[in-house]
Amino acid sequence: MINKAAELIKSSKYVIAFTGAGISAESGIPTFRGSDGLWRRFRAEELATPEAFARDPKKVWEWYKWRMEIIRKARP
C-alpha cells in the first residue's frame, strides 16, 4: 500500500495533506484549543465569524494578518 501511495504522489501534479493541529504546533504556530491555545486569549466570536467581520472588518483582517505572519515565519 505504501508503494501505491508513493506512486500516486509521484505521478500527481499537486498534492495536499490534511493534518491535525500537532503539525503546526511543532513548527511554533499556536493552536486554537491547546492549554495555551488562541481561544484562551481571544474570543472566536469576535474574530472568526461572519458577524465579527461585519461588525469590525479591520479587527478581523488584523487578526488574520497576524496569524499569516506567524505561519509565514514558521519552519518545519
Secondary structure by P-SEA (a helix, b strand, c coil): caaaaaaaaaaccbbbbbbcaaaaaaaccccccccccccccccccccccaaaaaacaaaaaaaaaaaaaaaaaccc
